Amino acid sequence: MPGAIPLRDPKTNKLVYNNQDKPVFIYPITDNNRELIKTSKGLPIYPTPLRDPQTQDWIFDANGELVVSPIFKDDKGEIFEHKGMVQFHPPSYKMEGRKLVLEKDDSGNYLFLDVERDSQGNIVLSPEGLPIFQQNSLN
């Protein structure tokens, strides 16, 4: 199994630690059976960690776990790739006062955008073949 990648602060290149003072790692994505999920080229998939739009700090949940964007799957449950790049659901943002913030639900979970669908319920793609995601609720 491919290794975990240590998370580093992009400004200082220092290791990032969670609220329990342990270094944070990004692990390749696995399925419910702990089997590695791979790209069409057989490569492991590492999730995209979430960053605060104001501070650019990495985001952790209440348990001290790194928050990552969920992988985007098509209607057949297959991982969606565009030109060999796995696609992820982007985070949802909203305006609070004059600040752009990550949106959360009533339970405190971060929200991610769903894909746009046409009148037949099919995923809408850009002319380049990328999925089009719904708009943020920037109000």
C-alpha positions as CSV (number, residue, x, y, z in Angstrom):
1,M,0.0,0.0,0.0
2,P,1.4,3.4,-0.9
3,G,2.5,5.5,2.0
4,A,0.9,8.4,3.8
5,I,2.1,11.9,2.9
6,P,3.0,14.3,5.7
7,L,1.0,17.5,5.6
8,R,3.2,20.6,5.5
9,D,2.4,24.3,6.0
10,P,2.8,25.8,2.5
11,K,4.2,29.1,3.9
12,T,6.9,27.6,6.2
13,N,7.2,24.0,4.9
14,K,7.0,22.8,8.5
15,L,5.0,19.7,9.5
16,V,1.3,20.4,10.5
17,Y,0.2,19.1,13.8
18,N,-3.4,18.4,14.9
19,N,-5.1,19.5,18.2
20,Q,-3.5,16.4,19.9
21,D,0.0,17.5,18.9
22,K,0.4,14.7,16.4
23,P,1.7,15.2,12.9
24,V,-1.0,15.1,10.2
25,F,-0.8,12.7,7.2
26,I,-2.8,12.5,4.0
27,Y,-3.7,8.8,3.2
28,P,-4.7,7.4,-0.1
29,I,-8.4,6.8,-0.5
30,T,-9.7,3.3,0.3
31,D,-13.2,1.7,-0.1
32,N,-15.3,0.2,2.8
33,N,-13.1,-2.9,2.7
34,R,-9.9,-0.9,3.2
35,E,-8.9,-1.7,-0.4
36,L,-7.1,1.1,-2.3
37,I,-9.2,3.0,-4.8
38,K,-7.1,3.7,-7.9
39,T,-7.2,5.9,-10.9
40,S,-7.8,4.5,-14.4
41,K,-3.9,4.4,-14.7
42,G,-3.7,2.3,-11.5
43,L,-2.4,5.1,-9.3
44,P,-3.5,5.8,-5.7
45,I,-5.8,8.7,-5.1
46,Y,-4.9,11.3,-2.4
47,P,-7.8,13.5,-1.2
48,T,-7.6,17.3,-1.4
49,P,-7.4,18.9,2.1
50,L,-9.6,21.9,2.9
51,R,-8.1,25.3,3.7
52,D,-9.6,28.3,5.4
53,P,-10.3,31.0,2.7
54,Q,-9.2,33.8,5.2
55,T,-6.1,32.3,6.8
56,Q,-5.2,29.5,4.3
57,D,-4.8,27.2,7.4
58,W,-5.7,23.6,7.0
59,I,-9.2,22.7,8.3
60,F,-9.8,20.1,11.0
61,D,-13.1,18.8,12.3
62,A,-14.1,18.6,16.0
63,N,-12.2,15.3,16.4
64,G,-9.0,16.8,15.1
65,E,-9.3,15.0,11.7
66,L,-8.2,16.8,8.6
67,V,-11.2,17.7,6.4
68,V,-10.8,16.7,2.8
69,S,-13.0,17.1,-0.3
70,P,-15.0,14.1,-1.2
71,I,-14.2,12.3,-4.4
72,F,-16.7,12.9,-7.3
73,K,-18.3,9.8,-8.7
74,D,-20.6,9.5,-11.7
75,D,-24.1,8.0,-11.6
76,K,-22.6,4.4,-11.9
77,G,-20.5,5.0,-8.8
78,E,-17.3,5.2,-10.9
79,I,-14.6,7.8,-10.0
80,F,-14.9,10.7,-12.4
81,E,-11.6,11.6,-14.1
82,H,-10.8,14.4,-16.6
83,K,-7.6,13.9,-18.6
84,G,-6.3,11.5,-16.0
85,M,-7.1,13.9,-13.1
86,V,-9.6,12.7,-10.4
87,Q,-12.3,15.2,-9.7
88,F,-13.4,16.2,-6.2
89,H,-16.5,18.0,-4.9
90,P,-15.5,21.6,-4.2
91,P,-16.3,23.1,-0.8
92,S,-19.3,25.4,-0.4
93,Y,-18.6,29.0,0.6
94,K,-20.8,31.8,2.0
95,M,-20.3,35.4,2.9
96,E,-20.4,36.3,6.6
97,G,-20.2,40.0,6.9
98,R,-17.4,40.8,4.4
99,K,-15.6,37.5,4.9
100,L,-15.7,34.5,2.7
101,V,-16.1,31.4,4.9
102,L,-16.6,27.7,4.5
103,E,-20.3,26.7,4.8
104,K,-21.4,24.2,7.5
105,D,-24.6,22.4,8.2
106,D,-26.5,22.6,11.5
107,S,-24.4,19.7,12.9
108,G,-21.2,21.6,12.2
109,N,-20.2,19.4,9.1
110,Y,-18.5,21.2,6.2
111,L,-20.6,21.3,3.1
112,F,-19.5,20.5,-0.4
113,L,-21.2,21.4,-3.7
114,D,-23.2,18.9,-5.7
115,V,-23.0,18.5,-9.4
116,E,-25.5,20.3,-11.8
117,R,-28.0,18.1,-13.5
118,D,-30.1,18.6,-16.7
119,S,-33.8,18.0,-16.9
120,Q,-33.2,14.3,-17.5
121,G,-31.1,14.1,-14.3
122,N,-27.8,13.7,-16.2
123,I,-24.6,15.2,-15.0
124,V,-23.9,18.5,-16.8
125,L,-20.4,18.8,-18.3
126,S,-18.5,21.8,-19.6
127,P,-17.4,21.8,-23.3
128,E,-14.0,20.6,-22.0
129,G,-15.7,17.6,-20.2
130,L,-15.4,18.8,-16.6
131,P,-18.4,18.4,-14.3
132,I,-20.2,21.6,-13.5
133,F,-20.9,22.1,-9.8
134,Q,-23.8,24.0,-8.3
135,Q,-23.2,27.6,-7.1
136,N,-22.1,28.6,-3.6
137,S,-24.8,30.3,-1.6
138,L,-22.9,33.6,-1.6
139,N,-25.7,35.9,-0.3
